[in-house]
Amino acid sequence: MYKNKVFVIKAGGAVFSDEASTRALIEQVAILHQVGIKTVLVHGGGPQLDSVQATLGIETRMVNGRRVTDQKSIDVTAMVLNGLINTRILAICRELGIEAIGLSGVDAGLIRAHRRAPVPISEGSSETVDYGFVGDIDSVNATVIEKLLDDGLMPVVSPLSADANGILLNINADTVAAAIGGALSAEKLVLCTGAPGILERLEDPSTVISYTDIKGLKRLRDAGSLKDGMLPKANAIESAIRGGVRRVHVITYKSSDSLLAEIFTNEGTGTLVVADLKALSPAEQQGAASA
């Protein structure tokens, strides 16, 4: 069913903080790649970046789930994302026999972006926040990734990019994954996170929402169920679906088989998001209802 289809998988930096969870995820990704699914892996690096910045005496500042990046921070970001994490993933891929290649949004103009202007700290607020060297995406050069996929390679993408003048910019990895997914008209975008999925009540992990749509995301946002890191994820999900991605999945990386179970069973393990619930097959709805 999925052979030669494009899957974009995004894993946050927390996945790569632990060797066991890193290996479990990459082993599952390897299976997708080896059965002929054109797989793109986009990674974050928040916890590692926090750790290195603390070691260097650089304060980490987050606003609405997004990182504020000053000049010192952007240098550390390049070191951590393009160096430490990307290379470690590639090393595991080599061990597992995956022909993977590392790149960032800077490479071959993959992600074209501009520096974000100061924005209101919240809707209707007169107070603004300057995120510093943080980028907003203008376009994705899908040809760069398509050539790699057509050659049987698996791109491992760091979300770092640059503007037209070559100034490095940090971009939220969920946002990058969504943009790449849309540019490739991906069959699936999978967001691997610490949570078991999108929760109806943040304090209760058992309230995982099995499936929802764009309207459902808005309802959750208005109800205050989406906070901190889930806010940019929700925005990325909506952007991906409106950009042409057919299915978006939010799963946990803490289960050793969550990726394969989400993709290859009707029950799934996390949250499935579509443009409209009418797009779900009866089998998907029945499976999610019994999960």
Secondary structure as UniProt FT lines:
FT   TURN            3..4
FT   STRAND          6..11
FT   HELIX           13..17
FT   HELIX           19..34
FT   TURN            35..36
FT   STRAND          38..43
FT   HELIX           46..55
FT   TURN            56..57
FT   STRAND          61..63
FT   TURN            64..65
FT   STRAND          66..69
FT   HELIX           71..78
FT   HELIX           79..85
FT   HELIX           86..95
FT   TURN            96..97
FT   STRAND          100..104
FT   TURN            105..106
FT   HELIX           107..109
FT   STRAND          111..115
FT   STRAND          119..120
FT   TURN            123..124
FT   STRAND          128..129
FT   STRAND          134..140
FT   HELIX           142..150
FT   TURN            151..152
FT   STRAND          154..158
FT   STRAND          161..162
FT   TURN            164..165
FT   STRAND          168..170
FT   HELIX           173..183
FT   TURN            184..185
FT   STRAND          188..193
FT   TURN            202..203
FT   TURN            205..206
FT   STRAND          211..213
FT   HELIX           214..222
FT   TURN            223..224
FT   TURN            228..229
FT   HELIX           230..243
FT   STRAND          247..252
FT   TURN            256..257
FT   HELIX           258..264
FT   STRAND          271..274
FT   HELIX           277..279
FT   HELIX           282..290
//
